[in-house]
Amino acid sequence: MQQTENLNIDAFDPLPTPEDIHRRVPLTEAAAEAVLAGRRSLERILDGRDRRLFVVVGPCPIHDPVAGLDYAQRLKSLADEVADSLLLVMRVYFEKPRTSTGWKGYINDPRMDDSFHIEEGLHKAREFLRAVNELGLPAATEALDPIAPQYLGDLIAWTAIGARTSESQTHREMSSGLSTPVGFKNSTDGSLDAAVNAIISAASPHSFLGINMQGRSCVVRTNGNPYGHLVLRGGGGRPNYDTVSVALAENALKKAGLANNLVIDCSHANSYKKPELQPLVMQDCINQVITQRKAGHKSIVGLMIESFIAAGNQPIPDDLGQLTYGCSVTDACVDWNTTETMIRDAAQALRASKN
């Protein structure tokens, strides 16, 4: 009989099961405490019981675990310093969405040479997440692959669904079962409908195809996630963090019967992909938060910053030894000194507004 399936498949390479990876890199008590504390704090902020803002800050994505942990240690010290006003969550992204081609991230290609040792990437990603959480620093990630949460989800405090995937039914269903609050980004054209509909969908129970901890295909049945919220990242060639755009987003959430929770991404279209503009975006947002509080309400609950040790970004060279330490290989970032200034200035402004 003639073959009719897998005609374009070269090979099926077995992966370790989620249970195998968990066994090799077990969750420690210290890491579990950081994860749960981070999730509970985020939930309190989203519920309006904690007046702090949360800030998801870090590289996009991780490519060097040594530089990444160096950054995490710096961020932990800063997080302790501003904990009265801000909850800092480290941006720990391992997967990179691509319009066409390019490096797909640390999980898919940890050696950065198109060898795609995904089994190695999953193992090293879990090791890195555990190390970050053991510092007492909660971690955030973007969920691109619906299988990856079984390998890493127990080490994540906040999850983003990107602008290209907020409309995906697969990602909405997956989000309904995640154990973290989930931020859905508005579409790349700037429209809010897909993200608002995603929040509604993710709050409902779903049944879909997935895998369990033993790697077996199964029907995953979820309870629904009550902590979905909207992330404004700009789009369609313009930012959407201004007061008019924020008011329109508030109206869209109200019309849909959703909680009035907005996170503003200081990067991407909101800064025209120019990292040097991120401090201006953040300053504007903090001023809006202070104005909102004086008026007796708050819709902006969080901010996002693309940040690393060195400023800008760099191409991936053939000789990886030529990489600049702590500099992004994808999206351009603000450097550490700028990050410190942005966060300290925000914390100080929020403190002063209480007086």
ABEGO torsion letter per residue (X at the ends): XBBABGAABABBBBBBBAAAAAAABBBBAAAAAAAAAAAAAAAAAAAGABABBBBBBEBOBBABAAAAAAAAAAAAAAAAAAAAABBBBBBBBABBBBABBEBAEAAABAAGAGAGBAAAAAAAAAAAAAAAAAAGBBBBBBBABAAAAAAAAAABABBBBBAAAAABAAAAAAAAABABBBBBBBBAAGBAAAAAAAAAAAABBBBBBBBBAAGBBBBBBBAEBAABBBBBAEEGGBBAABAAAAAAAAAAAAAAGBBBBBBBBABEAAAGGBAAAAAAAAAAAAAAAAAAAAAGBBABABBBBBBBABBEBBBBBABAAABBBGBBABBBBBBAAAAAAAAAAAAAAAAAAAX
